[in-house]
Amino acid sequence: MAKELTRCAWCLSDPIYIKYHDEEWGKETHDDKVLFEFLILESAQAGLSWITVLRKRAGYKKAFANFDAKKIAKFDDAKVEELMVFDGIIKNRLKIKSAISNAQLFLAIQKEYGSFDAYLYSFMPKGKPIINKRKSLSEVPATSKESDAISKDLKKRGFKFFGSTICYAHMQATGMVNDHIVGCCAY
């Protein structure tokens, strides 16, 4: 008989969550395209549950040019109106417009730092991910001093829908911080 895997409790309510937890969440990536995808998705999540966004991820991929920042940065008002009636995404005009302006700002950071990854990791201790040793979900914070600093700098640059809590979720998603519970199969 196969032994049941131990996973972080937050992901057990839905097969989409389990797949995301096992295959993506907390896995370190330095790929700017992936970092940008999560920037778009995490920003869309503001005020909503993450499962809502995960269920619409394919729609976001289609609507937002396969998360191509250069293409999104060129979206105009006509494209915004098109996206406002597209069923595959969260139809929030402010979030759609912020995805466009955030793409423009993302490209500016890439130009300034060489990559968005280099920018993000400039805020990390010794430029490395943080590996936590949490024993329970209740120990996982909503923010950190690093997410506060990144969010503050991004806000100063003009980013929208990327406060410290959203930033910390982005850091968890992309492996900048490992918040898998000790004993989790993905720790």
PEBEL-V469152 format. One record per residue. N is the residue number from 1. OMEGA is omega in radians with two decimals (* if undefined). Layout:
BEGIN
n:N omega:OMEGA
n:N omega:OMEGA
END
This chain:
BEGIN
n:1 omega:-3.12
n:2 omega:3.11
n:3 omega:3.10
n:4 omega:3.12
n:5 omega:3.04
n:6 omega:-3.14
n:7 omega:3.01
n:8 omega:-3.02
n:9 omega:-3.07
n:10 omega:-3.01
n:11 omega:-2.95
n:12 omega:-3.03
n:13 omega:-3.03
n:14 omega:3.12
n:15 omega:3.10
n:16 omega:3.09
n:17 omega:-3.11
n:18 omega:3.13
n:19 omega:3.13
n:20 omega:3.13
n:21 omega:-3.04
n:22 omega:-2.98
n:23 omega:-3.03
n:24 omega:-2.95
n:25 omega:3.09
n:26 omega:3.11
n:27 omega:-3.10
n:28 omega:3.06
n:29 omega:3.07
n:30 omega:-3.12
n:31 omega:-3.11
n:32 omega:3.14
n:33 omega:3.11
n:34 omega:3.12
n:35 omega:3.11
n:36 omega:3.09
n:37 omega:-3.14
n:38 omega:3.04
n:39 omega:3.11
n:40 omega:-3.08
n:41 omega:3.14
n:42 omega:3.10
n:43 omega:3.12
n:44 omega:-3.08
n:45 omega:-3.07
n:46 omega:3.13
n:47 omega:-3.11
n:48 omega:3.08
n:49 omega:-3.13
n:50 omega:3.14
n:51 omega:3.09
n:52 omega:-3.14
n:53 omega:3.13
n:54 omega:3.12
n:55 omega:-3.13
n:56 omega:-3.06
n:57 omega:3.12
n:58 omega:3.09
n:59 omega:3.09
n:60 omega:3.14
n:61 omega:3.14
n:62 omega:-3.07
n:63 omega:-3.06
n:64 omega:2.93
n:65 omega:3.14
n:66 omega:3.12
n:67 omega:3.08
n:68 omega:-3.05
n:69 omega:-3.12
n:70 omega:3.11
n:71 omega:-3.11
n:72 omega:-3.13
n:73 omega:-3.12
n:74 omega:3.11
n:75 omega:-3.13
n:76 omega:-3.11
n:77 omega:3.11
n:78 omega:3.12
n:79 omega:3.08
n:80 omega:3.14
n:81 omega:3.09
n:82 omega:-3.13
n:83 omega:3.12
n:84 omega:3.11
n:85 omega:3.12
n:86 omega:-3.05
n:87 omega:-3.01
n:88 omega:-3.12
n:89 omega:3.04
n:90 omega:-3.03
n:91 omega:3.11
n:92 omega:-3.05
n:93 omega:-3.13
n:94 omega:3.13
n:95 omega:3.11
n:96 omega:-3.14
n:97 omega:3.12
n:98 omega:3.08
n:99 omega:3.13
n:100 omega:-3.14
n:101 omega:3.08
n:102 omega:3.08
n:103 omega:3.12
n:104 omega:-3.14
n:105 omega:3.07
n:106 omega:3.13
n:107 omega:3.11
n:108 omega:3.11
n:109 omega:3.09
n:110 omega:-3.13
n:111 omega:-3.11
n:112 omega:-3.02
n:113 omega:-3.06
n:114 omega:3.05
n:115 omega:3.06
n:116 omega:3.10
n:117 omega:3.13
n:118 omega:3.09
n:119 omega:-3.09
n:120 omega:-3.07
n:121 omega:3.04
n:122 omega:3.12
n:123 omega:-3.02
n:124 omega:3.11
n:125 omega:-3.12
n:126 omega:3.11
n:127 omega:-3.06
n:128 omega:3.04
n:129 omega:3.09
n:130 omega:3.12
n:131 omega:-3.13
n:132 omega:3.12
n:133 omega:-3.11
n:134 omega:3.13
n:135 omega:3.13
n:136 omega:3.13
n:137 omega:-3.12
n:138 omega:3.12
n:139 omega:-3.07
n:140 omega:-3.13
n:141 omega:3.07
n:142 omega:-3.12
n:143 omega:3.04
n:144 omega:3.11
n:145 omega:3.11
n:146 omega:3.12
n:147 omega:3.06
n:148 omega:-3.09
n:149 omega:3.13
n:150 omega:-3.12
n:151 omega:3.14
n:152 omega:3.14
n:153 omega:3.12
n:154 omega:3.10
n:155 omega:3.11
n:156 omega:3.13
n:157 omega:3.09
n:158 omega:3.13
n:159 omega:3.11
n:160 omega:3.10
n:161 omega:3.12
n:162 omega:3.08
n:163 omega:-3.04
n:164 omega:3.14
n:165 omega:3.09
n:166 omega:3.12
n:167 omega:-3.14
n:168 omega:3.08
n:169 omega:3.08
n:170 omega:3.13
n:171 omega:3.09
n:172 omega:-3.08
n:173 omega:-3.02
n:174 omega:3.05
n:175 omega:3.03
n:176 omega:3.10
n:177 omega:3.09
n:178 omega:3.11
n:179 omega:2.98
n:180 omega:3.11
n:181 omega:3.07
n:182 omega:-3.10
n:183 omega:3.07
n:184 omega:-3.13
n:185 omega:-3.12
n:186 omega:-3.11
n:187 omega:*
END
